[in-house]
Amino acid sequence: MKNIALLAACALLCACTTVKIGKGDTSIIEHEGGADVAKDLATRACQKAGQQSAEIISTVNKDPKAPPGTGKQVTTFRCSAAERQK
């Protein structure tokens, strides 16, 4: 019972990140934070899927009325089997 209460409290207080795997070659991740957070989360999602890296296609605010780069962000990305050149 104690574990269930702790889990529920954590779920209510922690930020939630959602990854939606697309049917095509792109996927979407909803997150809080800037471009560095988006790149890190997308790369980790791609690596879990057996790919090497992620290419960020776009990042926009989920709430179009919010100032740019604030609140929940929606990032579209594509996984790649090869490490991207910098």
C-alpha positions as CSV (number, residue, x, y, z in Angstrom):
1,M,0.0,0.0,0.0
2,K,2.9,2.4,0.9
3,N,4.5,1.7,-2.5
4,I,1.3,2.5,-4.4
5,A,0.9,5.8,-2.5
6,L,4.6,6.7,-3.3
7,L,4.2,5.8,-6.9
8,A,1.0,7.9,-7.2
9,A,2.7,10.9,-5.6
10,C,5.7,10.6,-7.9
11,A,3.4,10.4,-10.9
12,L,1.6,13.6,-9.8
13,L,4.7,15.6,-9.0
14,C,7.1,14.5,-11.8
15,A,7.1,15.9,-15.4
16,C,5.8,13.4,-17.9
17,T,7.5,12.7,-21.2
18,T,5.7,10.9,-24.0
19,V,7.2,9.2,-27.0
20,K,4.9,8.4,-30.0
21,I,6.5,6.1,-32.5
22,G,5.2,7.0,-36.0
23,K,4.2,4.7,-38.8
24,G,6.5,6.4,-41.2
25,D,10.1,7.3,-40.5
26,T,9.4,10.1,-38.0
27,S,8.4,10.0,-34.3
28,I,7.2,12.6,-31.8
29,I,8.2,13.2,-28.3
30,E,6.4,15.5,-25.8
31,H,8.7,17.0,-23.2
32,E,9.5,19.9,-20.9
33,G,12.8,21.7,-21.6
34,G,14.8,23.1,-24.5
35,A,16.6,21.8,-27.5
36,D,19.3,19.9,-25.5
37,V,16.6,18.0,-23.6
38,A,14.8,17.2,-26.9
39,K,18.0,15.9,-28.5
40,D,18.9,13.7,-25.5
41,L,15.4,12.2,-25.1
42,A,15.1,11.5,-28.9
43,T,18.6,9.9,-29.0
44,R,17.8,7.7,-26.0
45,A,14.5,6.6,-27.7
46,C,16.3,5.8,-30.9
47,Q,19.0,3.8,-29.1
48,K,16.3,1.8,-27.3
49,A,14.9,1.0,-30.7
50,G,18.3,-0.3,-31.8
51,Q,19.3,2.8,-33.8
52,Q,22.4,5.0,-33.3
53,S,21.2,8.6,-33.1
54,A,18.3,11.0,-33.7
55,E,17.9,13.8,-36.1
56,I,15.6,16.6,-34.8
57,I,13.2,17.8,-37.5
58,S,11.2,20.4,-35.6
59,T,10.3,21.5,-32.1
60,V,7.2,23.6,-31.3
61,N,5.3,24.6,-28.2
62,K,2.3,22.4,-27.5
63,D,0.4,25.5,-26.5
64,P,0.8,27.9,-29.4
65,K,-0.1,30.9,-27.1
66,A,2.8,30.2,-24.8
67,P,6.1,32.1,-25.3
68,P,8.6,30.2,-27.6
69,G,10.6,27.6,-25.8
70,T,8.4,27.5,-22.6
71,G,6.1,24.9,-21.3
72,K,5.4,21.5,-22.9
73,Q,7.3,21.1,-26.2
74,V,6.5,18.7,-29.1
75,T,9.6,17.5,-31.0
76,T,9.5,15.6,-34.3
77,F,12.5,13.4,-34.9
78,R,13.9,10.6,-37.1
79,C,16.2,7.8,-36.0
80,S,19.4,7.0,-37.9
81,A,21.5,3.8,-37.9
82,A,24.7,5.9,-38.3
83,E,26.2,8.6,-36.0
84,R,25.4,12.1,-37.4
85,Q,28.3,14.2,-38.5
86,K,28.7,17.5,-36.5
